[in-house]
Amino acid sequence: MSRARRALALGAAAVMLAGALPLIVPHPFVLTIATQALIWALLAASWDLLSGYSGQISFGHAGFFLVGAYAAATVTKHAGVSPWAGLVVGTLVAGLIGLAVGFPALRLRGHYLALVTLGFAEIIRLTAQNWMSLTGGPFGIYDYRTFPGLPVEPLAHRRAAYWVVLAIVAASIAVMVKTCEHTPAAKAFRAIREDEVLAATLGIHTTAYKLLAFGLSAGFAGLAGTLYAYYIVLVSPTVGAVGTTSLAIGMAVFGGLGTIWGPVAGALLLYGLNEALRFVGVVYNLIVVGLILMLFVIFVPRGLAGAVASGPRGRRRAAARAGGERALGTTGN
């Protein structure tokens, strides 16, 4: 079986296993935690698409998340738009704003770019906090419709909502993996990440590909925000706090940068652990999660994905891939 088919089979198996969760553990609390973990997984993967693959450091993903959430909630409450259409609206608005922010910001690099994106997220949060007529100000926006057609009975509703979120997140992850692994953009992203100047000298349109990464990343972060808005049915400015981006980055680092599936696994594990430890104490669960992130950064800097790749099978795949690249290089010469 080829590597692509093996990855597809593993991904399909993971989705089917996740889909069986409501049948295996039909508990409202478990379903609520699992649904929110999926939303965080999409946000962490969207950050990894930009920073892990193309090397553009962003501290502003909380802003795109908030834009998507408010755009979806606003058009549903004030314009009567169906939540299904609101998903598209929130995604497009966040993606377009990502392009608008990215065009001037991507002239910068490193920590300068990070500071610009951080400032953008703070502007979005302050705007949401003070635009009372549209966003509800500090109290947020609420009392709007969620996904129509779902069962009314509480447990059945949570189960159906979980499946809806799972389907959307799985499809989004598949699109990101396809883009970052099996399209011409994949090599361009990696070349820009390793050496942008060298990539430009090789004829890669670095600005276009960086904008593509920025727009896609912002759009998927906005989609995560729309799912949050329709699941929680409350959006407030606190959702766009710096802590949201920090947690998404921590999940991506914990899972392994530049892999998509690594941040997804990291988000699911960390969010589940964080919520499970709430029974011990709110402060203690944050301390434990923080310590885990510190230990992984120090001792497992490549995250969960790196730990898997460093195993015997991962080393054999890496050696085979390197041999294939050398053969191609020899043929080209």
C-alpha positions in Angstrom: 0.0 0.0 0.0 1.4 3.4 -0.9 2.0 6.1 1.7 -0.9 8.3 0.4 -3.3 5.4 0.5 -2.1 4.4 4.0 -2.6 7.9 5.3 -6.1 8.0 3.7 -7.0 4.7 5.3 -5.8 5.8 8.7 -7.6 9.1 8.4 -10.9 7.4 7.4 -10.5 4.9 10.3 -9.9 7.8 12.8 -13.0 9.6 11.5 -15.1 6.5 11.8 -13.8 5.9 15.3 -14.6 9.5 16.3 -18.0 9.1 14.7 -18.8 6.1 16.9 -18.0 8.1 20.2 -21.6 9.2 20.8 -22.7 5.6 20.5 -19.9 4.3 22.7 -20.1 7.0 25.4 -23.6 8.6 25.1 -23.0 11.2 27.9 -23.8 15.0 27.4 -20.7 16.1 29.1 -18.4 13.9 27.1 -20.1 15.0 23.8 -19.8 18.7 24.8 -16.1 18.3 25.5 -15.5 16.2 22.4 -17.3 18.8 20.1 -15.4 21.7 21.5 -12.1 19.8 21.2 -12.8 19.3 17.5 -13.3 23.0 17.1 -10.0 23.7 18.8 -8.4 21.0 16.6 -9.5 22.9 13.5 -8.1 26.2 14.9 -4.8 24.6 15.7 -4.5 23.0 12.3 -5.3 26.3 10.6 -2.5 28.0 12.5 -0.1 25.1 11.5 -1.0 25.6 7.9 0.4 29.2 8.0 3.2 28.9 10.5 4.1 25.2 10.4 4.2 24.9 6.6 5.0 28.3 5.2 6.9 29.6 8.3 4.9 32.8 8.7 4.5 33.4 12.4 1.1 34.6 13.4 -0.2 35.7 16.8 -3.5 36.9 15.4 -5.5 33.7 14.9 -7.8 34.6 17.8 -8.8 37.6 15.6 -9.8 35.4 12.6 -11.6 33.0 15.0 -13.5 36.0 16.4 -14.3 37.4 13.0 -15.8 34.2 11.8 -17.8 33.7 15.0 -19.2 37.3 14.9 -19.9 37.2 11.2 -21.9 34.0 11.4 -23.8 35.1 14.6 -24.5 38.5 13.2 -25.9 37.5 9.8 -28.1 34.9 11.5 -29.5 37.2 14.2 -29.8 40.4 12.3 -30.3 39.2 8.7 -32.1 36.0 9.3 -29.5 34.0 7.3 -29.6 30.2 7.8 -26.7 28.9 10.0 -25.7 26.6 7.2 -25.1 29.7 5.0 -23.6 31.5 8.0 -20.8 28.9 8.0 -19.9 30.0 4.5 -20.3 33.7 5.4 -18.0 33.5 8.4 -15.4 31.5 6.5 -15.3 33.9 3.6 -15.3 37.0 5.7 -12.4 35.7 7.8 -10.5 34.6 4.7 -10.9 37.9 2.9 -9.8 39.8 6.0 -6.8 37.5 6.2 -5.9 38.4 2.7 -6.4 42.1 3.5 -4.2 41.9 6.6 -1.7 39.6 4.9 -0.9 41.7 1.9 0.8 44.5 3.8 1.9 42.4 6.7 3.7 39.8 4.7 6.3 42.3 3.7 7.5 41.8 7.2 9.2 38.7 8.6 9.7 37.0 11.9 8.8 38.8 15.1 7.7 41.9 13.2 5.0 39.9 11.4 4.1 38.3 14.7 3.6 41.8 16.3 1.5 43.0 13.4 -0.8 40.0 13.6 -1.0 40.4 17.4 -2.1 44.0 16.9 -4.7 43.0 14.4 -6.3 40.5 16.8 -6.4 43.1 19.5 -8.1 45.6 17.2 -10.7 43.0 16.3 -11.3 42.3 20.0 -11.6 46.0 21.0 -13.9 46.6 18.0 -16.2 43.8 19.1 -16.2 45.1 22.7 -17.2 48.6 21.8 -19.5 48.2 18.8 -22.6 47.9 20.9 -25.3 48.0 18.2 -23.8 45.2 16.2 -21.9 42.9 18.5 -23.6 43.6 21.8 -20.4 45.0 23.3 -18.9 43.3 26.4 -22.0 41.2 26.8 -21.6 39.6 23.3 -24.2 38.5 20.9 -26.6 35.7 21.8 -30.2 34.5 21.2 -29.8 33.5 17.6 -30.5 30.3 15.8 -28.3 27.3 15.7 -28.2 24.4 13.2 -31.7 23.7 12.0 -33.2 20.2 11.6 -31.4 18.7 14.6 -33.4 16.7 17.2 -35.0 18.5 20.1 -34.3 16.0 22.8 -31.1 17.2 24.6 -28.9 14.1 24.3 -30.0 13.4 20.7 -29.3 17.1 19.9 -25.8 17.0 21.3 -25.1 13.8 19.4 -26.3 15.3 16.1 -24.4 18.5 16.7 -21.2 16.5 17.4 -21.6 14.6 14.1 -22.2 17.9 12.2 -19.0 19.4 13.7 -17.0 16.2 13.1 -18.1 16.1 9.4 -17.1 19.8 8.8 -13.8 19.5 10.7 -12.9 16.3 9.0 -13.6 17.7 5.6 -11.6 20.9 6.4 -8.6 18.8 7.6 -8.7 16.8 4.4 -8.6 19.9 2.3 -5.7 21.3 4.3 -3.7 18.0 4.1 -4.4 17.9 0.3 -3.2 21.5 -0.1 -0.1 21.1 2.0 1.0 17.7 0.9 -0.3 16.9 -2.6 -0.4 20.2 -4.6 2.3 22.5 -6.1 1.7 24.8 -3.2 3.1 22.1 -0.8 6.7 22.4 -2.2 6.4 26.2 -2.4 5.3 26.5 1.2 8.2 24.4 2.4 10.7 26.3 0.3 9.5 29.6 1.7 9.7 28.2 5.2 13.3 27.0 4.8 14.7 30.0 2.9 12.4 32.6 1.3 15.2 34.4 -0.6 16.4 31.2 -2.1 12.8 30.2 -3.0 12.4 33.5 -4.8 15.6 33.0 -6.8 14.3 29.6 -7.9 11.3 31.3 -9.5 8.7 30.7 -6.7 6.2 33.6 -6.5 6.7 33.9 -2.7 4.2 36.7 -2.2 1.4 34.8 -3.9 2.0 31.6 -2.0 2.3 33.4 1.3 -1.0 35.2 0.6 -2.5 31.8 -0.3 -1.3 30.4 3.0 -2.6 33.4 4.9 -6.0 33.4 3.3 -6.6 29.7 3.7 -5.4 29.7 7.3 -7.6 32.7 8.2 -10.5 31.2 6.4 -10.3 27.9 8.3 -9.8 29.7 11.6 -12.9 31.7 10.8 -14.7 28.4 10.1 -13.7 27.2 13.5 -15.2 30.4 14.9 -18.5 29.8 13.1 -18.7 26.3 14.5 -18.0 27.7 18.0 -20.7 30.4 17.5 -23.4 28.0 16.5 -22.5 25.4 19.1 -22.1 27.6 22.1 -24.8 30.1 20.8 -22.9 33.0 22.5 -20.0 35.0 21.1 -18.2 37.6 23.3 -15.0 39.6 22.9 -13.2 37.4 25.4 -13.1 34.7 22.7 -10.6 36.8 20.8 -8.2 37.2 23.8 -4.5 36.5 23.3 -4.9 33.3 25.3 -7.0 31.8 22.5 -4.0 32.1 20.0 -1.6 31.0 22.7 -3.5 27.8 23.4 -3.8 27.1 19.6 -0.1 27.5 19.2 0.6 25.3 22.2 -1.6 22.6 20.8 0.2 22.8 17.4 3.6 22.7 19.0 2.5 19.8 21.2 1.2 17.9 18.2 4.1 18.7 15.9 4.5 21.5 13.4 4.2 21.1 9.7 2.0 18.0 9.8 -1.7 19.1 10.1 -2.6 15.8 11.8 -0.1 16.5 14.6 -1.9 19.7 15.8 -5.2 18.0 15.5 -4.1 15.2 17.8 -2.4 17.7 20.1 -5.6 19.8 20.4 -7.8 16.8 21.1 -5.4 15.4 23.8 -4.7 18.8 25.4 -8.2 20.1 25.4 -9.5 16.8 26.8 -6.9 16.7 29.5 -7.5 20.4 30.4 -11.3 19.8 30.8 -10.8 16.5 32.7 -8.5 18.2 35.2 -11.1 20.8 36.0 -12.4 18.5 38.7 -9.1 18.9 40.4 -9.2 22.6 40.2 -9.2 25.3 37.5 -5.8 26.6 38.5 -4.3 23.1 38.8 -5.5 22.0 35.3 -3.8 25.1 33.7 -0.6 24.3 35.6 -0.5 20.7 34.4 -1.2 21.7 30.8 1.5 24.4 31.0 4.0 21.9 32.5 3.2 19.4 29.7 3.9 22.0 27.0 7.1 23.0 28.7 8.4 19.4 28.9 7.4 18.7 25.3 9.2 21.9 24.0 12.3 20.9 26.0 12.5 17.2 25.4 10.2 16.5 22.4 10.6 19.7 20.3 9.1 18.0 17.2 5.9 17.1 19.1 3.8 14.0 18.8 4.4 13.8 15.1 8.1 14.0 15.6 8.0 11.2 18.2 6.1 9.0 15.7 8.5 9.8 12.9 11.5 9.0 15.0 10.3 5.4 15.4 11.8 2.6 13.3 9.0 2.7 10.7 9.2 6.5 10.5 13.0 6.4 10.0 12.6 3.9 7.2 10.1 6.1 5.5 12.3 9.2 5.9 15.3 7.3 4.5 13.2 6.0 1.5 12.0 9.5 0.8 15.5 11.0 1.0 16.8 8.3 -1.4 14.0 9.1 -3.8 14.8 12.9 -3.7 18.5 12.2 -4.3 17.6 10.0 -7.3 15.4 12.7 -8.7 18.1 15.2 -8.2 20.6 13.0 -10.0 18.2 12.5 -12.9 17.6 16.2 -13.1 21.3 16.8 -13.3 
